[in-house]
Amino acid sequence: MKIVKTNIASYTNTSLSVFSREESFFQSPFHSHPEFELVYILESHGKRIIGNAVESFESGDMVFLGDDIPHVWLNDEIFYKGINSLKAKAIVIYFSRDLFGDSFYELPEAQDVKKFFSQAMKGVSITGQTNALISKKMEKLLKKKGFEVVMGLIEILFLLSKSKDLRFINDNSYVSTNDENKNDRLAEVFQYVKSNYKEEISLDEIAKIANLTPTSFCRMFKSKTKKPFVEYLNEIRVSNACKYLIETDLGISEIAYECGYKTASNFNKLFKKLIGTTPKEYRKNALV
């Protein structure tokens, strides 16, 4: 999965766009574009890759991306099963750096925004009160037209430039290097696991997907995700098991098999380790 280079402005024929997205799952490929991007996740969960960082995302997640940072949102496997109640919803703002002319960036009053744009090359996670405030403004922005949209964006940028509720997603500004290949490999791995978690996945097999030796794959995966591959695989399997426990009447042994476990005892052990209860207790508590 190579990085797809796109240009939002060429599609929308405008330097500023505000979209409401609603899909069964997020379908954009691993891509980059010259526009800044502000994303607020209304509904959904899974993993996202931004620059060189791999993190989980869920409803309420908000990030601001600098220009040309490669990124992708990958939903958890349950979203690909066609369950009508599950949706991937987000509000997205795209705008070009040249929406504001050179004279804007020279203004003393615009220096905080200029600094924020520079920092955004790391990718920015927005939390706390700033998240709550900006999410409401983004929802209102969907209903605005004409220059009101520009005014709304400027207000949002002002709030971001002054906020303390920011966390940089990457340690350094993203620079296109061979790390792009690592991110491509991770995206391939995530997609493969989502499609094949029910099957036995050996280390040799998954390393081939990433075009690495098993040793190099383990080192790369843990470096990027901060956890071993086996732990990630169990998280995906158990996450889907939770859905089966709530949404079906399948027995525990059947669910274990559906989620890639050969024995119910091993499934029960790993489930309790990750969730804190047995599958039986989880189903009982969820259905109360």
C-alpha positions as CSV (number, residue, x, y, z in Angstrom):
1,M,0.0,0.0,0.0
2,K,2.0,3.0,-1.3
3,I,1.2,6.6,-0.3
4,V,-1.3,8.1,-2.7
5,K,-0.6,11.7,-3.5
6,T,-3.8,13.7,-3.8
7,N,-4.8,17.3,-4.1
8,I,-8.1,18.2,-2.3
9,A,-8.4,21.6,-3.9
10,S,-8.3,20.2,-7.4
11,Y,-11.3,18.1,-6.6
12,T,-13.3,20.7,-4.8
13,N,-12.2,23.7,-6.8
14,T,-11.8,25.7,-3.7
15,S,-9.1,26.5,-1.1
16,L,-11.4,25.8,1.8
17,S,-13.8,22.9,2.2
18,V,-15.9,21.6,5.1
19,F,-17.3,18.1,4.8
20,S,-19.5,15.7,6.8
21,R,-18.4,12.2,6.1
22,E,-20.7,9.1,6.8
23,E,-19.6,5.7,5.5
24,S,-19.8,2.1,6.6
25,F,-16.1,2.4,7.2
26,F,-13.4,5.0,6.3
27,Q,-12.4,4.2,2.7
28,S,-9.6,6.6,2.0
29,P,-6.2,4.9,1.2
30,F,-2.9,5.8,2.9
31,H,-2.4,9.2,1.4
32,S,-1.1,12.7,1.6
33,H,-2.1,16.1,0.2
34,P,-0.8,19.7,0.3
35,E,-3.8,21.0,2.2
36,F,-4.0,21.3,6.0
37,E,-6.6,19.0,7.5
38,L,-8.7,19.2,10.7
39,V,-10.6,15.9,11.5
40,Y,-13.2,15.3,14.2
41,I,-14.4,11.7,14.5
42,L,-18.1,11.6,15.4
43,E,-18.4,7.8,15.3
44,S,-15.9,5.1,14.7
45,H,-12.9,3.3,16.2
46,G,-9.8,1.6,14.9
47,K,-6.1,2.4,14.2
48,R,-4.7,5.5,12.5
49,I,-1.3,6.1,11.0
50,I,-0.1,9.7,10.9
51,G,3.4,10.4,9.7
52,N,5.5,7.8,11.5
53,A,3.1,7.2,14.4
54,V,0.5,4.4,14.8
55,E,-2.2,5.0,17.4
56,S,-5.8,4.0,18.2
57,F,-8.7,6.3,17.5
58,E,-12.3,6.4,18.7
59,S,-15.3,8.7,18.7
60,G,-14.3,12.2,19.8
61,D,-10.8,11.9,18.4
62,M,-9.6,15.2,16.9
63,V,-6.4,15.8,15.0
64,F,-4.9,18.6,12.9
65,L,-2.5,17.6,10.1
66,G,0.1,19.8,8.5
67,D,0.5,19.7,4.7
68,D,1.8,16.5,3.0
69,I,1.8,14.3,6.1
70,P,0.8,10.8,5.0
71,H,-2.2,9.4,7.0
72,V,-4.9,6.8,7.0
73,W,-7.8,5.8,9.3
74,L,-8.3,2.0,9.5
75,N,-11.5,0.9,11.1
76,D,-11.6,-2.2,13.3
77,E,-12.7,-5.4,11.5
78,I,-16.3,-5.3,12.8
79,F,-16.9,-2.3,10.5
80,Y,-16.3,-4.4,7.4
81,K,-19.1,-6.9,8.3
82,G,-22.0,-4.8,7.0
83,I,-23.6,-4.2,10.4
84,N,-26.1,-1.3,9.7
85,S,-25.8,0.2,13.2
86,L,-22.1,0.8,12.8
87,K,-21.0,3.9,10.9
88,A,-17.8,5.8,10.4
89,K,-18.7,9.5,10.7
90,A,-16.4,12.5,10.8
91,I,-16.3,16.3,10.1
92,V,-13.3,17.3,8.0
93,I,-12.0,20.7,7.2
94,Y,-9.4,21.1,4.3
95,F,-7.7,24.4,3.5
96,S,-4.6,25.5,1.6
97,R,-1.8,27.3,3.2
98,D,-2.2,30.0,0.5
99,L,-5.8,30.6,1.6
100,F,-4.1,33.4,3.6
101,G,-1.6,35.5,1.6
102,D,2.0,36.2,2.5
103,S,1.0,39.5,4.2
104,F,-1.2,37.6,6.6
105,Y,1.8,35.5,7.9
106,E,3.8,38.7,8.4
107,L,1.2,40.3,10.7
108,P,2.3,40.4,14.4
109,E,-1.2,39.2,15.3
110,A,-0.8,36.1,13.1
111,Q,2.5,34.8,14.6
112,D,0.8,32.3,16.9
113,V,-1.1,30.8,14.0
114,K,2.1,30.7,11.9
115,K,3.9,28.9,14.7
116,F,1.0,26.4,15.1
117,F,1.1,25.7,11.3
118,S,4.8,24.9,11.7
119,Q,4.2,22.6,14.7
120,A,1.4,20.9,12.7
121,M,4.1,19.1,10.7
122,K,4.3,16.7,13.6
123,G,0.5,16.1,13.5
124,V,-1.5,17.4,16.5
125,S,-3.9,15.6,18.7
126,I,-6.5,18.0,20.3
127,T,-8.0,17.1,23.6
128,G,-9.8,18.5,26.7
129,Q,-11.8,21.7,26.6
130,T,-10.3,22.8,23.3
131,N,-11.7,19.6,21.7
132,A,-15.1,20.1,23.2
133,L,-15.2,23.8,22.0
134,I,-13.9,23.2,18.5
135,S,-16.1,20.2,17.8
136,K,-19.2,22.4,18.4
137,K,-17.7,25.1,16.1
138,M,-17.0,22.5,13.4
139,E,-20.6,21.3,13.6
140,K,-21.9,24.9,13.2
141,L,-19.4,25.5,10.3
142,L,-21.2,22.8,8.3
143,K,-24.2,25.1,8.1
144,K,-22.3,28.3,7.2
145,K,-21.8,29.7,3.7
146,G,-19.5,32.1,2.0
147,F,-17.1,34.3,4.0
148,E,-18.7,33.0,7.2
149,V,-16.9,29.8,6.7
150,V,-13.5,31.6,6.5
151,M,-14.4,33.6,9.6
152,G,-15.3,30.4,11.4
153,L,-12.0,28.8,10.4
154,I,-10.0,31.8,11.6
155,E,-11.7,31.5,14.9
156,I,-10.8,27.8,15.2
157,L,-7.2,28.5,14.2
158,F,-7.0,31.2,16.9
159,L,-8.2,28.8,19.5
160,L,-5.8,26.1,18.4
161,S,-2.8,28.6,18.4
162,K,-3.5,29.5,22.0
163,S,-4.5,26.1,23.4
164,K,-2.6,24.0,25.9
165,D,-4.7,20.9,25.1
166,L,-2.4,19.8,22.3
167,R,-0.2,16.8,21.9
168,F,2.2,16.2,19.1
169,I,1.6,12.9,17.4
170,N,5.2,12.6,16.1
171,D,8.3,13.6,18.0
172,N,9.6,15.5,15.0
173,S,8.2,17.2,12.0
174,Y,7.4,14.7,9.3
175,V,10.0,14.4,6.6
176,S,9.6,12.1,3.7
177,T,12.2,9.3,4.2
178,N,12.4,5.6,3.9
179,D,10.0,5.5,6.9
180,E,7.3,5.9,4.3
181,N,8.0,2.3,3.4
182,K,7.6,1.3,7.0
183,N,4.2,3.0,7.2
184,D,3.2,1.3,4.0
185,R,4.1,-2.0,5.5
186,L,2.2,-1.4,8.7
187,A,-0.9,-0.4,6.7
188,E,-0.6,-3.7,4.8
189,V,-0.2,-5.6,8.0
190,F,-3.3,-4.0,9.6
191,Q,-5.4,-4.7,6.6
192,Y,-4.2,-8.3,6.5
193,V,-5.0,-8.9,10.1
194,K,-8.4,-7.4,9.8
195,S,-9.2,-9.8,6.9
196,N,-7.6,-12.9,8.4
197,Y,-7.7,-12.6,12.2
198,K,-9.9,-15.8,12.2
199,E,-7.1,-17.8,10.7
200,E,-3.8,-18.8,12.2
201,I,-1.3,-16.1,11.4
202,S,2.3,-17.1,11.9
203,L,5.2,-14.7,12.4
204,D,6.8,-15.9,9.2
205,E,3.5,-15.2,7.3
206,I,3.0,-11.7,8.6
207,A,6.7,-10.8,8.1
208,K,6.3,-11.7,4.5
209,I,3.4,-9.3,4.2
210,A,5.7,-6.5,5.4
211,N,8.5,-7.8,3.2
212,L,10.8,-8.2,6.2
213,T,12.5,-11.0,8.1
214,P,10.7,-12.1,11.2
215,T,13.3,-10.5,13.4
216,S,13.2,-7.1,11.5
217,F,9.4,-7.2,11.5
218,C,9.1,-7.7,15.2
219,R,11.6,-4.8,15.8
220,M,9.8,-2.5,13.4
221,F,6.3,-3.4,14.7
222,K,7.1,-2.8,18.3
223,S,9.0,0.4,17.6
224,K,6.0,1.9,15.8
225,T,3.1,0.5,17.9
226,K,4.8,0.2,21.3
227,K,3.6,-3.4,21.6
228,P,4.5,-6.9,20.2
229,F,2.6,-8.1,17.1
230,V,1.1,-11.0,19.1
231,E,-0.4,-8.6,21.6
232,Y,-1.9,-6.5,18.8
233,L,-3.3,-9.7,17.2
234,N,-4.9,-10.7,20.4
235,E,-6.4,-7.3,20.9
236,I,-8.1,-7.5,17.5
237,R,-9.4,-11.0,18.1
238,V,-10.7,-10.1,21.6
239,S,-12.2,-6.9,20.3
240,N,-14.2,-8.8,17.8
241,A,-15.1,-11.4,20.4
242,C,-16.7,-8.7,22.5
243,K,-19.0,-7.8,19.5
244,Y,-19.9,-11.5,19.1
245,L,-20.7,-11.8,22.8
246,I,-23.1,-8.8,22.7
247,E,-24.6,-9.1,19.2
248,T,-25.0,-12.9,18.8
249,D,-26.2,-16.0,20.7
250,L,-23.1,-18.1,19.7
251,G,-21.6,-20.2,22.5
252,I,-18.2,-19.3,24.0
253,S,-16.4,-22.1,22.2
254,E,-18.0,-21.0,18.9
255,I,-16.9,-17.4,19.4
256,A,-13.4,-18.6,20.3
257,Y,-13.2,-20.4,17.0
258,E,-14.7,-17.5,15.0
259,C,-12.0,-15.2,16.5
260,G,-9.0,-17.4,15.7
261,Y,-8.6,-19.5,18.9
262,K,-8.3,-23.2,18.7
263,T,-9.3,-23.8,22.3
264,A,-11.9,-22.1,24.6
265,S,-9.5,-22.3,27.5
266,N,-6.8,-20.3,25.7
267,F,-9.5,-17.8,24.6
268,N,-10.9,-17.5,28.1
269,K,-7.4,-16.8,29.5
270,L,-6.5,-14.2,27.0
271,F,-9.9,-12.5,27.2
272,K,-9.7,-12.1,30.9
273,K,-6.2,-10.8,30.7
274,L,-7.2,-8.1,28.3
275,I,-10.8,-7.3,29.4
276,G,-10.6,-8.1,33.1
277,T,-13.5,-10.6,33.1
278,T,-14.3,-13.9,31.5
279,P,-16.3,-14.0,28.3
280,K,-19.3,-15.3,30.1
281,E,-19.2,-12.5,32.7
282,Y,-18.7,-9.9,30.0
283,R,-21.8,-11.1,28.1
284,K,-23.8,-11.2,31.4
285,N,-22.8,-7.7,32.4
286,A,-23.3,-6.3,28.9
287,L,-26.8,-7.6,28.6
288,V,-28.0,-6.3,32.0
